[in-house]
Amino acid sequence: MTWPRSRAERVRHVARRVRWYVREFTGESAYERYVAHATAGDPAGQVMTRRAFERSRTDAREADPREGFRCC
């Protein structure tokens, strides 16, 4: 990988990388991956809304006994 030449390009490059990492770490990009996966198999198929997707993720996480007890 070659680094961008100017200082501004390097700052933008690092900022993009940090943004990517934060989005992956927080799960923010999970919906975009879901949409890409859902439309790859059936472009005309119905895709959950972001709200429904997040609700589904939360329900699945809370139903998993390996996650332990969640009080609140």
C-alpha positions as CSV (number, residue, x, y, z in Angstrom):
1,M,0.0,0.0,0.0
2,T,1.3,3.4,-0.9
3,W,0.6,6.4,1.3
4,P,-1.0,9.5,-0.1
5,R,1.6,12.2,-0.9
6,S,0.3,15.4,0.7
7,R,-0.4,15.9,4.4
8,A,-4.1,16.6,3.7
9,E,-4.4,13.4,1.7
10,R,-2.8,11.5,4.6
11,V,-5.2,13.1,7.1
12,R,-8.2,12.1,5.0
13,H,-6.9,8.6,4.5
14,V,-6.4,8.1,8.3
15,A,-9.9,9.7,8.9
16,R,-11.5,7.2,6.5
17,R,-9.7,4.3,8.2
18,V,-10.8,5.5,11.7
19,R,-14.3,6.0,10.5
20,W,-14.4,2.5,9.0
21,Y,-13.0,0.9,12.2
22,V,-15.5,2.8,14.5
23,R,-18.5,1.8,12.2
24,E,-17.4,-1.9,12.3
25,F,-16.7,-1.9,16.0
26,T,-20.1,-0.3,16.9
27,G,-22.1,-2.4,14.4
28,E,-23.2,0.6,12.4
29,S,-22.3,-1.0,9.1
30,A,-24.2,-4.2,9.8
31,Y,-27.3,-3.0,8.1
32,E,-25.5,-2.0,4.9
33,R,-24.0,-5.5,4.8
34,Y,-27.4,-7.0,5.4
35,V,-29.0,-5.0,2.5
36,A,-26.1,-6.0,0.2
37,H,-26.5,-9.6,1.1
38,A,-30.3,-9.6,0.8
39,T,-30.4,-7.9,-2.5
40,A,-27.6,-10.1,-4.0
41,G,-29.7,-13.2,-3.8
42,D,-33.0,-11.6,-4.9
43,P,-32.8,-8.0,-6.1
44,A,-36.6,-7.7,-6.1
45,G,-37.0,-9.2,-2.7
46,Q,-38.2,-7.3,0.3
47,V,-35.6,-5.9,2.7
48,M,-36.2,-5.1,6.3
49,T,-36.2,-1.4,7.4
50,R,-33.3,-0.4,9.5
51,R,-35.6,-0.2,12.5
52,A,-36.9,-3.8,12.0
53,F,-33.3,-5.0,11.3
54,E,-32.1,-3.5,14.6
55,R,-35.0,-4.9,16.5
56,S,-34.3,-8.3,15.0
57,R,-30.7,-8.1,16.0
58,T,-31.6,-7.1,19.6
59,D,-34.2,-9.9,19.9
60,A,-31.6,-12.5,18.7
61,R,-29.0,-11.2,21.0
62,E,-31.3,-11.3,24.0
63,A,-32.6,-14.8,23.2
64,D,-29.1,-16.2,23.1
65,P,-28.4,-18.0,26.4
66,R,-24.6,-17.5,25.9
67,E,-25.0,-13.8,26.3
68,G,-26.0,-14.2,30.0
69,F,-28.6,-12.4,32.0
70,R,-29.5,-9.0,30.9
71,C,-31.3,-7.0,33.6
72,C,-32.0,-3.7,31.8
